[in-house]
Amino acid sequence: MAVSTIAGNYGGGMKMTCILDEGAPTITDSGTYFGETGKTEKVLTWATPLKENDWVAISNDALCTYDACGGIPCVERPVAGEVLVIGRIKSTPKLQRMPVNDAAAVTLDLRLAGDYYRTAEVEIFGGITAIMKARVMTDGTNAIVPGVPTYLELNIAGMIADHELAFDMDGTDNGVGVIPFHAVANAANGNEYSCLVGITGLMIAVAGA
C-alpha cells in the first residue's frame, strides 16, 4: 500500500524555542546572489541542515552549558543509535546572526559565543510535564551530560535555602524523573551552576549540603 495522504499529525508535548546545532556553515559572499530587494546578498549553507517537522535530539556536547546557550536547549539531527531524540521542529528556523566568514563559526563554541546559529520552536516529548531552571551543586568528581540524569538527585537543603529547584551531584547514580538540557562540568565540591531540566516523573531526594 502506498503512503496515505490523509492527515494524521495531532501534536502535543511542550513547545519551546531551541538552538539548532546544524554544524559548520559555509558562507558565500558573491555578487551573483540577489534577494527580494534586488540587492546582492550573502548566503550560507549548513553541514547538517534542519527544517520544520524534522525530529531532533538533545545536543550532548559539553559546550552546551546554561550560560552558553542563553538558558534554552540546544538540539541537533539524530545519529545512528541516538537515545536522546526529544521532539520535532514546529516553526521555520530563524538565523540569529550571519557570520562574516566560515572561520568565524567553524566550531560550536564560536557559534554559541557569536549567536551564529538558527533557532526554532520545538515540540518536546519524552514524557516531560514541566521545564524549569534548577541549581546544580557539583561534587568534585562527576559531570552532567545533557540528556543524562544519572547524578541529579533532589537537594533538600538547597531547595530550602534557595526556595527553588536544586540538585546535588552526590555520585550515587540515583538520578531519575528529570532530564537535563545543559551540561554541568566537573567542578570543585559545593560549586553551583544553572541547568534547564525537564521533569518526567518522581525524583529521588538527598539531604544535600
C-alpha positions as CSV (number, residue, x, y, z in Angstrom):
1,M,0.0,0.0,0.0
2,A,1.2,3.5,-0.8
3,V,1.8,6.1,1.9
4,S,-1.5,7.7,2.7
5,T,-2.1,11.4,2.1
6,I,-4.7,11.5,4.9
7,A,-3.6,13.9,7.7
8,G,-2.6,12.2,10.9
9,N,-0.4,14.6,12.9
10,Y,-2.2,15.8,16.1
11,G,0.7,17.1,18.1
12,G,1.2,17.5,21.8
13,G,4.1,17.9,24.1
14,M,5.6,21.3,25.2
15,K,6.7,23.9,22.7
16,M,9.9,25.8,23.4
17,T,12.4,27.8,21.4
18,C,15.7,25.9,20.9
19,I,19.1,26.4,19.4
20,L,19.7,24.3,16.3
21,D,23.2,22.9,16.0
22,E,23.4,22.3,12.3
23,G,27.2,22.0,12.1
24,A,29.5,24.5,10.5
25,P,28.1,26.9,8.0
26,T,29.6,27.7,4.5
27,I,29.4,31.3,3.7
28,T,29.0,32.5,0.1
29,D,29.7,36.2,-0.4
30,S,29.0,36.8,-4.1
31,G,27.6,39.5,-6.3
32,T,25.6,36.9,-8.2
33,Y,23.0,36.3,-5.4
34,F,20.1,38.6,-5.3
35,G,17.3,38.9,-2.7
36,E,13.8,40.2,-2.9
37,T,15.0,43.8,-2.7
38,G,17.0,43.3,-5.8
39,K,20.3,43.7,-3.9
40,T,23.1,41.2,-3.7
41,E,23.1,39.1,-0.5
42,K,25.5,36.9,1.4
43,V,24.1,33.4,1.8
44,L,25.1,30.3,3.8
45,T,24.5,26.6,3.9
46,W,24.8,24.3,6.9
47,A,26.7,21.0,7.2
48,T,23.6,19.2,8.7
49,P,20.6,21.5,7.9
50,L,17.3,21.1,9.7
51,K,13.8,22.2,8.7
52,E,10.3,22.3,10.0
53,N,8.9,18.9,11.0
54,D,12.3,17.3,11.4
55,W,12.8,15.3,14.6
56,V,15.7,16.3,16.7
57,A,17.8,15.1,19.7
58,I,19.3,16.9,22.7
59,S,22.8,18.0,21.8
60,N,25.0,16.2,24.4
61,D,28.1,18.4,23.7
62,A,29.8,19.6,26.9
63,L,29.9,23.1,25.4
64,C,26.1,23.4,25.8
65,T,26.0,25.0,29.2
66,Y,23.1,27.1,30.5
67,D,25.1,30.3,30.1
68,A,26.5,29.5,26.6
69,C,23.0,28.6,25.3
70,G,21.3,31.6,26.9
71,G,19.1,29.3,29.1
72,I,17.4,27.4,26.2
73,P,18.1,23.9,24.9
74,C,20.4,23.0,22.0
75,V,19.2,20.3,19.6
76,E,20.7,18.5,16.6
77,R,20.0,16.0,13.9
78,P,19.9,12.4,15.4
79,V,22.6,10.0,14.6
80,A,22.6,6.2,14.4
81,G,22.0,4.7,17.9
82,E,20.7,8.0,19.2
83,V,18.9,7.8,22.6
84,L,18.2,11.5,23.1
85,V,15.6,12.1,20.4
86,I,13.3,14.6,22.2
87,G,10.9,16.2,19.7
88,R,10.3,17.8,16.4
89,I,10.7,21.3,14.9
90,K,7.4,23.2,14.6
91,S,8.4,26.5,13.0
92,T,10.6,27.8,10.3
93,P,14.2,28.1,11.6
94,K,15.4,31.7,12.1
95,L,19.0,32.8,11.8
96,Q,20.2,34.9,14.7
97,R,23.4,36.4,13.3
98,M,25.2,36.0,9.9
99,P,28.9,35.0,10.4
100,V,31.3,37.2,8.5
101,N,33.1,34.1,7.1
102,D,33.4,30.4,7.5
103,A,36.2,30.7,10.1
104,A,34.0,32.8,12.4
105,A,31.6,29.9,13.0
106,V,33.6,26.8,12.2
107,T,33.2,25.3,15.8
108,L,30.3,25.0,18.2
109,D,31.9,27.2,20.8
110,L,32.3,30.0,18.2
111,R,28.7,29.6,17.0
112,L,27.3,29.8,20.6
113,A,29.5,32.8,21.5
114,G,28.7,34.7,18.4
115,D,25.0,33.7,18.1
116,Y,25.8,32.2,14.7
117,Y,23.0,29.7,14.7
118,R,19.4,29.3,13.9
119,T,16.6,28.9,16.4
120,A,13.1,27.3,16.1
121,E,10.2,26.3,18.1
122,V,10.5,22.6,19.1
123,E,7.6,20.4,20.2
124,I,9.2,18.5,23.1
125,F,8.1,15.0,24.2
126,G,9.9,12.4,26.2
127,G,7.3,12.3,29.0
128,I,8.2,15.8,30.1
129,T,5.5,17.6,32.0
130,A,7.4,20.7,33.1
131,I,10.6,22.5,32.1
132,M,12.4,24.8,34.6
133,K,15.7,26.3,35.7
134,A,17.5,24.5,38.5
135,R,20.6,24.9,40.6
136,V,23.1,22.0,40.5
137,M,25.7,21.6,43.2
138,T,28.8,19.8,41.9
139,D,30.7,17.1,43.8
140,G,34.2,17.5,42.5
141,T,34.1,14.1,40.7
142,N,31.2,13.9,38.2
143,A,29.8,16.0,35.4
144,I,26.3,16.4,33.9
145,V,25.9,15.4,30.3
146,P,22.8,16.9,28.5
147,G,20.1,14.2,28.4
148,V,21.7,12.0,31.0
149,P,20.2,12.4,34.6
150,T,22.5,9.9,36.3
151,Y,23.9,12.2,39.0
152,L,20.9,14.5,39.5
153,E,19.3,14.0,42.9
154,L,16.9,16.4,44.5
155,N,18.9,18.6,47.0
156,I,16.6,19.1,50.1
157,A,19.0,21.6,51.8
158,G,19.4,23.6,48.6
159,M,15.7,23.8,48.0
160,I,15.0,25.0,51.5
161,A,17.8,27.6,51.4
162,D,17.1,28.9,47.9
163,H,13.4,28.2,47.6
164,E,13.8,26.8,44.1
165,L,14.6,23.5,42.4
166,A,18.0,22.3,43.4
167,F,20.0,19.1,42.7
168,D,23.1,17.6,44.3
169,M,25.6,15.6,42.3
170,D,26.5,13.2,45.0
171,G,27.6,10.4,42.7
172,T,25.3,7.6,43.8
173,D,23.8,7.2,40.3
174,N,20.2,7.6,41.5
175,G,19.1,10.4,39.2
176,V,15.5,9.7,37.9
177,G,12.4,11.7,37.0
178,V,14.4,14.5,35.3
179,I,16.2,15.2,32.1
180,P,19.0,17.9,32.0
181,F,19.1,20.0,28.8
182,H,22.5,21.6,29.7
183,A,26.0,20.4,30.6
184,V,27.5,21.0,34.0
185,A,31.3,20.5,34.1
186,N,33.2,18.5,36.8
187,A,34.0,21.3,39.3
188,A,35.0,21.6,42.9
189,N,32.7,20.1,45.6
190,G,30.0,22.6,46.5
191,N,30.1,24.9,43.4
192,E,26.7,25.7,42.0
193,Y,25.6,26.1,38.4
194,S,22.4,26.6,36.5
195,C,20.8,24.0,34.3
196,L,17.5,23.7,32.5
197,V,15.7,20.5,33.3
198,G,12.6,18.6,32.1
199,I,10.5,16.9,34.8
200,T,9.4,13.4,33.7
201,G,8.3,11.8,36.9
202,L,9.1,11.2,40.6
203,M,12.6,12.2,41.7
204,I,14.9,10.8,44.5
205,A,15.8,13.3,47.2
206,V,19.0,13.6,49.3
207,A,19.8,15.7,52.3
208,G,22.3,17.8,50.4
209,A,24.9,20.2,51.8
